[in-house]
Amino acid sequence: MPILHPIFIVIFLFLLFASYYEIFQAEQKQPLFVFIAAVLIILAIGFRIDVGADYPVYRTLFSGFALYTTYGDVFDKAMFRENAEQIEWIFVLLNKIIFDLGLPFYFVTFVMAVITVTLKLTTIYRNVAFPMLAVFFYFMPIMFFEDSGQMRQGIGIAICVFSFKYIKERNLWMFLLCMYIALGFHKTSIVFVPAYWLVKIPLNRTRIFWVLAVALLLSPFEVYRVAGGFFESVTPQDVSGAYTGYLDDRYYGTQVETGLNDIVKLFFIVILLRYDKEACKEVWWYEYMRNLAVFGLAMFYIMRSNAIFAIRLPGAYMFFLTMFCMPSIVYAVNTKVRQVLYLGFVTYLTMMFFYFGKGNGDAGRFTSGKYKNVIF
């Protein structure tokens, strides 16, 4: 059976030890653990060679940007002026600078890894009582799909997650600046703009239940199609075009398959509902995190009939479900419940480790025998 490369086994075992130690021994944050995890992850994904679903495409674009795109085109794209360039401007600019410096493509993946991992892990550390459990959730399997595959969206999500600082501070202009930068890496970041106001909606167990129930009932009706007209009226043409272009995508526009992740989402919802009061009482800003998580779940179920929407668009919101809400709940509950939740989460993450290895992991060349790295 295919199994992930030893570097990922090392990271998995380290996160298993670090999360257990942090929760049951130290019972407080361990900044050194977060730093070690960040370094290991950056080395593993930053210097990879021919690894990840989108790697061949990005490598081809690397030289293409230098040959066929000018810095004037990049500036026009940044100003939302009409031009032929389809890829987001900051990503193009990063590629052009690295190419013009005569550096190889793996410097692109390295710089992208440094930015996205730093933003995500520092935000986790500042907002989550047990950050190593959150990093564990991030590693398995979000790191592989986002930051080792769909790199542009991964860094867009990282900037959206970082903007949580300005959501808490109610600093609208800095939040909008983050959204502009995030759009410079991936257009789907536009869906996170409502987050600034969503966190203020008063929710409780009953309201959360009905929000998710209605979202599930709306799933067959494809109500997300109505938003196509909205995006055309309020966003630049290239952003709205990206949204409407996915509406009838024949490859991705299929039903999301039911599997381990769907079953786990139901458990997450049950946990979210059951321990809402405890978390709201014990964790600072938990209501904000929870609101974003609930909106992400609602988006997932409403868009379930279109896989690319269901998987990609709620990405930043779903980050708050697993990386913020679940570890915060573990912190808020008593010792016995904490032990049960931790055991359940570790069981899920272990299953995902092997499930991903024999499926997408092997196809994406993350497995032993296929994975290559500049350093090792």
C-alpha positions as CSV (number, residue, x, y, z in Angstrom):
1,M,0.0,0.0,0.0
2,P,1.4,3.5,-0.9
3,I,2.5,5.4,2.2
4,L,3.5,9.1,2.5
5,H,7.2,9.9,2.3
6,P,9.2,9.7,5.6
7,I,9.4,13.5,5.9
8,F,5.6,13.5,6.3
9,I,5.8,10.6,8.7
10,V,8.2,12.6,10.8
11,I,6.0,15.7,10.8
12,F,2.9,13.5,11.6
13,L,4.7,11.9,14.6
14,F,6.0,15.2,15.8
15,L,2.6,16.8,15.7
16,L,1.1,13.8,17.5
17,F,3.6,14.1,20.3
18,A,3.5,17.9,20.5
19,S,-0.3,18.2,20.5
20,Y,-0.5,15.5,23.3
21,Y,2.2,17.2,25.4
22,E,0.7,20.6,24.9
23,I,-2.8,19.5,25.9
24,F,-2.2,17.0,28.7
25,Q,1.3,17.8,30.1
26,A,2.1,21.5,29.7
27,E,-1.6,22.6,29.3
28,Q,-0.4,25.8,27.6
29,K,1.0,27.0,24.3
30,Q,4.5,25.9,23.3
31,P,5.9,28.4,20.8
32,L,9.0,26.2,20.1
33,F,6.7,23.4,18.9
34,V,5.0,25.8,16.5
35,F,8.3,27.1,15.2
36,I,9.6,23.5,14.6
37,A,6.4,22.5,12.8
38,A,6.6,25.6,10.6
39,V,10.2,24.9,9.6
40,L,9.5,21.2,8.8
41,I,6.5,22.0,6.8
42,I,8.2,24.8,4.8
43,L,11.1,22.6,4.0
44,A,8.8,19.7,2.9
45,I,6.6,21.8,0.6
46,G,8.8,24.7,-0.2
47,F,11.6,22.7,-1.9
48,R,9.5,19.9,-3.4
49,I,10.2,18.9,-7.0
50,D,7.4,17.6,-9.3
51,V,5.1,17.1,-6.3
52,G,1.5,18.2,-6.1
53,A,-1.4,18.1,-8.5
54,D,-0.8,21.6,-10.0
55,Y,3.0,21.6,-9.9
56,P,3.5,20.9,-13.7
57,V,1.1,23.7,-14.6
58,Y,2.8,26.2,-12.3
59,R,6.3,25.3,-13.5
60,T,5.2,25.9,-17.1
61,L,3.6,29.2,-16.3
62,F,6.9,30.2,-14.5
63,S,8.8,30.7,-17.8
64,G,5.7,31.7,-19.7
65,F,5.1,34.8,-17.5
66,A,8.6,36.0,-18.1
67,L,8.4,35.5,-21.9
68,Y,4.8,36.7,-22.6
69,T,3.8,39.0,-19.7
70,T,5.3,42.5,-19.1
71,Y,5.4,44.4,-15.8
72,G,2.9,46.8,-17.4
73,D,0.5,43.9,-17.8
74,V,0.9,43.2,-14.1
75,F,0.2,46.8,-13.2
76,D,-2.9,46.8,-15.4
77,K,-4.1,43.7,-13.7
78,A,-3.5,45.2,-10.2
79,M,-5.7,48.2,-11.3
80,F,-8.4,45.8,-12.6
81,R,-7.8,47.2,-16.1
82,E,-8.7,45.1,-19.1
83,N,-5.9,42.9,-20.3
84,A,-5.3,39.4,-21.6
85,E,-3.6,38.0,-18.4
86,Q,-5.8,35.5,-16.7
87,I,-3.7,34.7,-13.6
88,E,-3.8,36.9,-10.5
89,W,-1.3,39.8,-10.6
90,I,0.8,39.3,-7.3
91,F,1.4,35.6,-8.2
92,V,2.6,36.7,-11.7
93,L,4.7,39.5,-10.2
94,L,6.4,37.0,-7.8
95,N,7.1,34.6,-10.6
96,K,8.6,37.3,-12.9
97,I,10.9,38.7,-10.2
98,I,12.2,35.3,-9.3
99,F,12.7,34.4,-13.0
100,D,14.4,37.7,-13.7
101,L,16.8,37.1,-10.8
102,G,17.9,33.9,-12.6
103,L,16.6,31.6,-9.8
104,P,15.0,28.2,-10.4
105,F,11.3,27.5,-10.0
106,Y,11.6,25.9,-6.5
107,F,12.2,29.4,-5.2
108,V,8.6,30.2,-6.1
109,T,7.3,27.3,-4.1
110,F,9.7,28.1,-1.3
111,V,8.6,31.8,-1.1
112,M,4.9,30.8,-1.3
113,A,5.4,28.2,1.5
114,V,7.2,30.7,3.7
115,I,4.3,33.3,3.3
116,T,1.4,30.9,3.6
117,V,2.8,28.8,6.5
118,T,3.9,31.8,8.4
119,L,0.6,33.6,8.1
120,K,-1.5,30.6,9.0
121,L,0.6,29.3,11.9
122,T,1.2,32.7,13.5
123,T,-2.5,33.4,13.4
124,I,-3.3,30.0,14.9
125,Y,-0.8,30.7,17.7
126,R,-2.3,34.0,18.5
127,N,-5.9,32.9,18.6
128,V,-5.9,29.2,19.6
129,A,-5.2,27.9,23.1
130,F,-3.9,24.6,21.9
131,P,-2.2,25.6,18.6
132,M,-0.4,22.3,18.0
133,L,-3.7,20.5,17.7
134,A,-4.7,23.1,15.2
135,V,-1.5,22.7,13.2
136,F,-2.2,18.9,13.3
137,F,-5.6,19.6,11.6
138,Y,-3.9,21.9,9.1
139,F,-1.2,19.3,8.2
140,M,-3.6,16.5,7.6
141,P,-4.7,17.0,4.9
142,I,-5.2,20.8,4.2
143,M,-1.5,21.4,3.7
144,F,-1.4,18.8,0.9
145,F,-4.4,20.1,-1.0
146,E,-3.9,23.9,-0.6
147,D,-0.3,24.7,0.0
148,S,1.3,21.8,-1.9
149,G,-1.3,21.8,-4.7
150,Q,-3.6,24.8,-5.3
151,M,-0.8,27.2,-4.1
152,R,-2.5,30.4,-5.2
153,Q,-5.7,29.6,-3.3
154,G,-3.6,28.4,-0.3
155,I,-1.9,31.8,0.0
156,G,-5.2,33.6,-0.6
157,I,-6.7,31.7,2.3
158,A,-3.7,32.4,4.4
159,I,-4.2,36.2,4.0
160,C,-7.9,35.8,4.7
161,V,-7.1,33.9,7.9
162,F,-4.5,36.6,8.8
163,S,-7.2,39.3,8.3
164,F,-9.0,37.9,11.4
165,K,-6.7,40.3,13.4
166,Y,-8.5,43.2,11.8
167,I,-11.9,41.7,12.0
168,K,-11.4,41.5,15.8
169,E,-10.1,45.1,15.9
170,R,-13.0,46.2,13.7
171,N,-10.4,47.9,11.4
172,L,-12.3,47.8,8.1
173,W,-9.7,49.5,5.9
174,M,-6.9,47.1,6.9
175,F,-9.3,44.2,6.4
176,L,-10.1,45.4,2.9
177,L,-6.4,45.9,2.2
178,C,-5.9,42.2,3.1
179,M,-8.8,41.2,0.8
180,Y,-7.2,43.2,-2.1
181,I,-3.8,41.4,-1.5
182,A,-5.6,38.0,-1.2
183,L,-7.4,38.7,-4.5
184,G,-3.9,39.3,-6.0
185,F,-3.2,35.6,-5.4
186,H,-6.6,34.0,-6.0
187,K,-10.0,35.3,-7.0
188,T,-12.0,33.1,-4.7
189,S,-10.8,35.2,-1.8
190,I,-13.7,37.6,-2.7
191,V,-16.1,35.3,-0.8
192,F,-14.4,36.1,2.5
193,V,-15.3,39.8,2.3
194,P,-18.6,39.3,4.2
195,A,-16.7,37.8,7.1
196,Y,-16.2,41.3,8.6
197,W,-19.9,41.6,9.2
198,L,-20.8,37.9,9.7
199,V,-19.0,37.7,13.0
200,K,-21.4,40.1,14.5
201,I,-24.5,38.0,13.9
202,P,-25.9,36.7,17.2
203,L,-26.0,32.9,17.1
204,N,-26.8,30.1,19.5
205,R,-27.3,26.3,19.2
206,T,-30.9,26.6,17.9
207,R,-30.0,29.2,15.3
208,I,-26.9,27.3,14.2
209,F,-29.0,24.1,13.7
210,W,-31.6,25.9,11.6
211,V,-29.0,27.7,9.5
212,L,-27.3,24.4,8.6
213,A,-30.6,22.6,8.1
214,V,-31.9,25.2,5.7
215,A,-28.5,25.1,3.8
216,L,-28.8,21.4,3.4
217,L,-32.4,21.7,2.2
218,L,-31.4,24.3,-0.4
219,S,-28.6,22.1,-1.8
220,P,-30.6,20.5,-4.6
221,F,-31.9,23.9,-5.9
222,E,-28.4,25.3,-6.9
223,V,-29.3,28.7,-5.4
224,Y,-25.6,29.8,-5.8
225,R,-26.4,30.4,-9.5
226,V,-28.2,33.6,-8.4
227,A,-24.9,35.0,-7.1
228,G,-23.5,35.1,-10.6
229,G,-25.5,38.2,-11.4
230,F,-24.5,39.7,-8.1
231,F,-20.8,39.3,-8.8
232,E,-21.1,40.7,-12.3
233,S,-22.6,43.9,-10.8
234,V,-20.3,44.5,-7.8
235,T,-16.9,43.0,-8.8
236,P,-14.3,43.5,-11.6
237,Q,-14.9,41.6,-14.7
238,D,-12.1,39.1,-14.1
239,V,-13.4,38.3,-10.6
240,S,-17.0,37.8,-11.7
241,G,-15.9,35.9,-14.7
242,A,-14.0,33.4,-12.5
243,Y,-17.2,32.8,-10.5
244,T,-19.6,32.5,-13.4
245,G,-17.1,30.3,-15.3
246,Y,-17.4,27.7,-12.7
247,L,-21.2,27.5,-12.7
248,D,-21.5,25.0,-15.5
249,D,-18.0,23.5,-15.4
250,R,-18.5,20.0,-16.7
251,Y,-15.5,18.5,-15.1
252,Y,-16.0,19.9,-11.6
253,G,-19.8,20.4,-11.6
254,T,-20.7,17.1,-10.1
255,Q,-22.0,15.9,-6.8
256,V,-19.5,15.8,-4.0
257,E,-18.9,12.2,-3.1
258,T,-19.9,11.1,0.4
259,G,-16.9,9.7,2.3
260,L,-14.8,10.1,5.5
261,N,-14.8,13.9,5.3
262,D,-18.6,14.1,5.1
263,I,-19.0,11.8,8.1
264,V,-16.5,13.8,10.1
265,K,-18.2,17.1,9.2
266,L,-21.3,15.7,10.9
267,F,-19.3,15.0,14.0
268,F,-17.8,18.5,13.9
269,I,-21.3,19.9,13.7
270,V,-22.5,17.8,16.7
271,I,-19.4,18.9,18.7
272,L,-20.0,22.6,17.6
273,L,-23.6,22.5,18.8
274,R,-23.0,20.5,22.0
275,Y,-20.2,22.6,23.4
276,D,-21.1,26.0,22.1
277,K,-21.9,27.5,25.5
278,E,-18.7,26.2,27.1
279,A,-16.5,27.5,24.4
280,C,-18.2,30.9,24.3
281,K,-17.6,31.2,28.0
282,E,-14.0,30.0,28.1
283,V,-12.4,31.2,24.8
284,W,-11.8,34.8,23.7
285,W,-13.4,35.6,20.3
286,Y,-14.9,32.2,20.0
287,E,-18.2,33.6,18.8
288,Y,-16.4,35.2,15.9
289,M,-14.6,32.0,15.0
290,R,-17.8,30.0,15.3
291,N,-19.8,32.3,13.1
292,L,-17.2,32.0,10.3
293,A,-17.2,28.2,10.7
294,V,-21.0,28.0,10.6
295,F,-21.1,30.1,7.4
296,G,-18.4,27.9,5.8
297,L,-20.5,24.8,6.6
298,A,-23.6,26.5,5.2
299,M,-21.7,27.4,2.0
300,F,-20.5,23.8,1.7
301,Y,-24.0,22.3,1.9
302,I,-25.6,25.0,-0.3
303,M,-23.0,24.5,-3.0
304,R,-22.8,20.7,-2.7
305,S,-24.1,20.0,-6.2
306,N,-21.0,21.7,-7.7
307,A,-17.8,20.2,-6.4
308,I,-15.5,23.0,-7.3
309,F,-17.7,25.5,-5.4
310,A,-18.3,23.2,-2.4
311,I,-14.6,22.5,-2.0
312,R,-12.9,25.8,-3.0
313,L,-15.2,28.7,-2.1
314,P,-15.7,27.9,1.7
315,G,-12.0,27.2,2.1
316,A,-11.1,30.2,4.3
317,Y,-14.3,29.8,6.4
318,M,-13.8,26.1,6.9
319,F,-10.3,26.9,8.2
320,F,-12.0,28.4,11.2
321,L,-14.0,25.2,11.8
322,T,-11.1,22.8,12.2
323,M,-8.1,25.0,13.1
324,F,-9.9,27.4,15.4
325,C,-13.2,26.0,16.7
326,M,-12.3,22.4,17.4
327,P,-9.1,23.1,19.3
328,S,-10.9,25.9,21.2
329,I,-13.6,23.4,22.3
330,V,-11.0,20.9,23.5
331,Y,-9.6,23.7,25.7
332,A,-13.0,24.7,27.0
333,V,-14.3,21.3,28.2
334,N,-13.4,19.3,31.2
335,T,-10.6,16.7,31.3
336,K,-12.7,13.6,30.6
337,V,-14.4,15.2,27.6
338,R,-11.0,16.6,26.4
339,Q,-9.5,13.1,26.4
340,V,-12.4,11.7,24.4
341,L,-12.3,14.5,21.9
342,Y,-8.6,14.3,21.5
343,L,-8.7,10.5,20.9
344,G,-11.4,11.0,18.3
345,F,-9.5,13.7,16.5
346,V,-6.3,11.7,16.5
347,T,-8.1,8.7,15.2
348,Y,-9.6,10.7,12.4
349,L,-6.2,12.3,11.5
350,T,-4.5,8.9,11.5
351,M,-7.2,7.5,9.2
352,M,-6.7,10.5,6.9
353,F,-3.0,9.9,6.9
354,F,-3.3,6.5,5.4
355,Y,-6.5,7.3,3.3
356,F,-4.7,10.2,1.7
357,G,-1.5,8.3,1.1
358,K,-3.1,5.6,-0.9
359,G,-5.3,8.0,-2.9
360,N,-4.5,11.6,-3.7
361,G,-1.2,11.4,-1.9
362,D,0.1,8.7,-4.3
363,A,-1.4,10.5,-7.4
364,G,0.3,13.8,-6.2
365,R,3.7,12.1,-5.7
366,F,3.8,12.7,-2.0
367,T,4.5,9.0,-1.3
368,S,7.8,7.2,-0.7
369,G,9.5,6.5,-4.0
370,K,7.8,9.4,-5.8
371,Y,8.4,12.4,-3.6
372,K,11.5,14.5,-4.5
373,N,13.0,17.4,-2.6
374,V,15.9,19.7,-3.4
375,I,17.4,19.2,0.1
376,F,16.8,15.6,0.8
